[in-house]
C-alpha cells in the first residue's frame, strides 16, 4: 500500500509539472493570485467551522476541501490578508474574506485557487477537468445544437476532447456568474466559442444582472492530463 501511494504521488507530481502553476496563472491578469497543489491536507489544518462542513464527508471530499482552504490561505496571504476560515455558504459557494473574490477547482489530484481584490474584479471563474474525452452520451446534455454542429466532422476522439473543453469553459463561466446572479441554469444557458487559448461564453438566457447576449471572455489551456479555464470579471 505504501509503495502504491508513493507511485501515485509521483504520478501526480508528473501531471502537475505538465500543467504548471505558472501556466495556470497566465490565464488571468497579473494582479490575480493563483496557487496550485495536490489535493492532500490534514484535517487539523482546518478551522473548526471548516471542519464541521466536511466531518461527515467521504475522504476524497475532505482532502479536496482541506487542500482548497490551505491553498486559498496561501493565495490570500500574498494579498496581505491574514489567515481565516473560508466556509461555503448555503449555495456551496466559498465565502472569501471581505474585499476579495476567488475561485476554487479540483480534479484528479489537482487543486487550484485564484484570488483577487474585489475593488478590481466582480468575480473569478475557474475550472479544471481531466483531459480525457467527454463521453458521447453526454454531448446532448452539455452541447447546444450549434456546438454539436461545429464538431460533427471531427474524428471521435477530437470530438470528445473539444466537448470536454466546452464543458470546462461553461463550468468556469457559470462559477463566475453564480455568486452574483444566484441563478441556477443548465448547460444550454451558455454558448461557447474557443480557439487558440481564448474563449467566449455567451449567455443564451437572462440571469440578472447578466442578460442574454452577455459575453464572458477568458483563457484556457489543455495538455494530455488536464483542461483548465479561467476568467476574471473586471469591474
Protein Blocks (a to p, Z undefined) as FASTA:
>chain_A
ZZmmmmmmmmmmmmmmmmgfklmmmmpcfklccddddddddfklpcfklmmmmmmpcfkl
mmmmmmmmmmmmmmmmmnopacddddddfkopacddehiacddddeehiacdddddfklp
gbdcdddddfbdcdfklmmmmpcfklmmmmmmpcfklmmmmmmmmmmmmmmmmmmmmmmn
opacdfklpccddeehiacdddfbdcdfbdghiacdddddddfkbccddddddZZ
